[in-house]
Amino acid sequence: MTFSPRHLEALRLISDTFAPGDGGSIPPASAVGAPEFALELAGTNPRKAELDQLRTLLRLWDTRFLGFLLTGRPRKFSRLSQAQREAVLLSLSDSRLAPKRALFAALKGACLAPYYIVGGPVLWDSIGYPGPPGVLPDAPDPTLKPEHVTQNETIICDVVVVGSGAGGGTAAAVLAAAGLDVVILEAGEYHDDRDFDGSERTGFSQLYAGSPGVTSEGQVQLVAGRGLGGGTVVNYTTSFPTPDHVRAEWAALGTPQFLTSEYDDAMAAVNTRLGVNKDHPGAGVRDQVLERGAQALGWSVDAMPRNVIGCDQGIECGRCGMGCRIGAKQSVTKTWLVDATDNGARIYVGARARTVTVENGRAVGVTAVSPNGDVLTVKSRAVVVAAGAIQTPALLQRSGLENPNIGRHLRLHPATGLFGLMPEPVNPWEGAMQARYVNEWTDLNGDGYGVLFETAPMTPAFGSGFVNWRGGTEHLARMQELKNMLVVAIIVRDKGPGGTVKVGKDGEAVVNYRLSPGDTELLMKGFEGAARIAEAAGATRIISPHHRTMAYEPGRNGNLETFMTQIRAEGAAPARLALAALHIMGSARMGGSPDLSALNPDGETWEVKDLVVADGSCFPTASGVNPMISIESIAYMNAKRLAARLT
Ligand SMILES: Cc1cc2nc3c(=O)[nH]c(=O)nc-3n(C[C@H](O)[C@H](O)[C@H](O)COP(=O)(O)OP(=O)(O)OC[C@H]3O[C@@H](n4cnc5c(N)ncnc54)[C@H](O)[C@@H]3O)c2cc1C
């Protein structure tokens, strides 16, 4: 057994401190099984060292020894009152030491997200959340028929594609259309319309990559999709083309095709296949309020291009971060993977690539394992790696590639949310995904770097990550305000120098990333811009996502200037505030020389022939806009070039 009753008991104590309920009808975390669910999630972590750390922490948690370390007095946590327990947690949150703050942030996430996921009707009613809608009884049968690895076996093909997300799905379709025999390996499972119930429980446990969940310094939560279709199954359908100034920057780094018709054609093909349109501009309250604020400031605001067909732009769409129940989202499982299999491609799910096989400087296959340990050996003429910008460099490193640019230059578009309390109900879990965007401040210094403002769906568990915690009762009260909250998403185009991905001794990816001073400054400007929008939209209270409470009430208590002074003083050091990365890029970048990049302009590694990368890792720098269209266009282009060489 991964966790013992003693571990569970300790987590119950911590969870009930974070989420004590209201002493009446609203239950505490332990009464709804949140700690059990938290341990179920934690148990899926493939990193043994992290699991061992967690077990040690929980084993020691309720001892005099740890009490002494945390409070200076040898008292067991269970002997403390609720107020004393909260003080212990807050001492971690407010510590000058980043590892202590990171521990607080990890415990907060591990206790509160499960609470709001499994909380049940009484808790959800109290915050105005109607709960998950459940599966649609008339959902169609899944279109794709992937296989599983059930025994050790060897198969042969022309090209094996590792990863089936935005990049892998697109590359597989292009290669199969060229007449090549393609095999796709996907570590996760296949979930389609009839599996989606709109719940955070199903969504987060089945459709999201749990590990690594956060950068090593504890500064940025990493949010990525897992399973057939990767991030395109859970993403918010925002479909921006690569901006011209970004294309010029990429071309200048040694990949001139970004300024030619080759890339234009790739983007056009992607837009057509995904059905990108502006015919679904219906904004929910969340986006209407964002638009109202931006318009009041005279800032540019526009309707989002989206890859949806027949989107309800309402309740369904509000939950589409947990998969689209009505099949409107044109994920790669609805598009490119259908094309690929129509042209004979075979898909294996539950097949995690461990290494690329290299012989005489050429990639000649991949070894993958199933969750049961069965080994699939694929022999091929070429390998396309598209496992996402964290797992791709890890796989290349595990396979013995040594170019130091593999795993460098990681970009994350660090993102956060500023809350504006509105007089009207916003119900942030409803309404079309990201129907509007504000690009007024995307170029703050004349170099193409700045911040993009959007909204994001705030289902309770996801939202609880951005609502700060200063005590159980207060947090519940803040969650009960969520239904009236505008959350302005601030997305920083990070200039870098960026982070790194390395493999640990256990072969798993380790991500290091610190916001540079320049990117921190962009984030600060982002707070200012978001506060301006919220204030102009009529917010009565404006609250930052910092762990310490920072807020003002326009016209009544404080103002933007004092707020910004506070925020700047608090800064953005690790675990001072909630930051997340939904756009993970650049960790095996394309470029003109092996000194500066991991891949050549064909997307092929400089060191190993016939080993091509086709995912977010390829970006020479951050895209500055939501990256799906850019990823698919690069994958399309790199796959076309590979197909031309192989056929
Ligand atoms: C919640 C959310 C919302 C988003 N919203 C938007 C949006 O609205 N618009 C937009 O442009 N972008 C959005 N993004 C980002 C976008 O979806 C991603 O950038 C994109 O999916 C990344 O594509 P990729 O091919 O690099 O990797 P992914 O799509 O993540 O695909 C990688 C796949 O590889 C698999 N894999 C990993 N390791 C292995 C291995 N060793 N062997 C086999 N398979 C492996 C993974 O399970 C995964 O399925 C969002 C992302 C998230 C998480």
The ligand as a Gaussian input file, in Angstrom:
#p B3LYP/6-31G(d) Opt

LIG

0 1
 C       -6.271000      23.730000     -19.473000
 C       -5.560000      24.178000     -20.716000
 C       -6.137000      25.129000     -21.525000
 C       -5.468000      25.558000     -22.668000
 N       -6.106000      26.424000     -23.519000
 C       -5.522000      26.730000     -24.704000
 C       -6.210000      27.503000     -25.677000
 O       -7.356000      27.872000     -25.484000
 N       -5.575000      27.795000     -26.831000
 C       -4.289000      27.400000     -27.081000
 O       -3.744000      27.764000     -28.123000
 N       -3.618000      26.654000     -26.176000
 C       -4.215000      26.287000     -25.023000
 N       -3.572000      25.481000     -24.141000
 C       -2.232000      25.005000     -24.482000
 C       -2.246000      23.910000     -25.538000
 O       -3.312000      23.035000     -25.360000
 C       -0.922000      23.189000     -25.441000
 O        0.088000      24.135000     -25.609000
 C       -0.783000      22.103000     -26.472000
 O       -1.747000      21.106000     -26.334000
 C        0.615000      21.487000     -26.351000
 O        0.804000      20.663000     -27.460000
 P        1.991000      19.620000     -27.456000
 O        1.863000      18.820000     -28.698000
 O        3.260000      20.345000     -27.210000
 O        1.754000      18.709000     -26.179000
 P        0.435000      18.015000     -25.640000
 O       -0.781000      18.479000     -26.337000
 O        0.498000      18.179000     -24.164000
 O        0.628000      16.487000     -26.031000
 C        1.663000      15.695000     -25.501000
 C        1.135000      14.285000     -25.385000
 O        2.227000      13.407000     -25.187000
 C        1.882000      12.424000     -24.224000
 N        3.139000      11.937000     -23.661000
 C        3.958000      12.536000     -22.776000
 N        5.041000      11.782000     -22.541000
 C        4.911000      10.692000     -23.307000
 C        5.716000       9.547000     -23.499000
 N        6.891000       9.394000     -22.864000
 N        5.274000       8.577000     -24.346000
 C        4.081000       8.703000     -25.004000
 N        3.284000       9.791000     -24.847000
 C        3.706000      10.764000     -24.024000
 C        1.005000      13.181000     -23.255000
 O        0.170000      12.287000     -22.527000
 C        0.222000      14.094000     -24.197000
 O       -0.968000      13.472000     -24.626000
 C       -4.195000      25.039000     -22.985000
 C       -3.611000      24.093000     -22.157000
 C       -4.287000      23.654000     -21.031000
 C       -3.648000      22.623000     -20.161000

